[in-house]
Amino acid sequence: MTKLEAADKLSEMDHGILLRDEAQELSIDMGLDAGAVPVRAIEHRPDLPKGARLTGCKIGEKRWMIGADALAEWACQQLKVKYESKCGRGSRLRECCAQLRKHFKKERAR
């Protein structure tokens, strides 16, 4: 997958959460260090009103994950791509991915 295709794929994950392997794969495709992706442990807690519901997990089991917006923002920071700060997850994802696309198009044109 090209860097531009990776940014496009990430932009389609509105409000999405990626498992560590998925996030690392996309980061490699964008030319970044997969080991540096800032994932965090999310606990399966369907018993709580705002608890995470992870398919195929027992209550209390954890998975390493990152939000699509957080991955896009991290990618911008790593590549020193400027982006406008946004409040919502979807807005932040769209803004960061738009700037990543511009960056990769310029990079490809060189």
Stockholm file with secondary structure:
# STOCKHOLM 1.0

chainA/1-110         MTKLEAADKLSEMDHGILLRDEAQELSIDMGLDAGAVPVRAIEHRPDLPKGARLTGCKIGEKRWMIGADALAEWACQQLKVKYESKCGRGSRLRECCAQLRKHFKKERAR
#=GR chainA/1-110 SS CCHHHHHHHHHTCTTCEEEHHHHHHHHHHTTCCGGGCCCEEEEBCTTSTTCBCCTTCCTTCEEEEEEHHHHHHHHHHHHTCCCCCCSSHHHHHHHHHHHHHHHHHHHHHC
#=GC SS_cons         CCHHHHHHHHHTCTTCEEEHHHHHHHHHHTTCCGGGCCCEEEEBCTTSTTCBCCTTCCTTCEEEEEEHHHHHHHHHHHHTCCCCCCSSHHHHHHHHHHHHHHHHHHHHHC
//
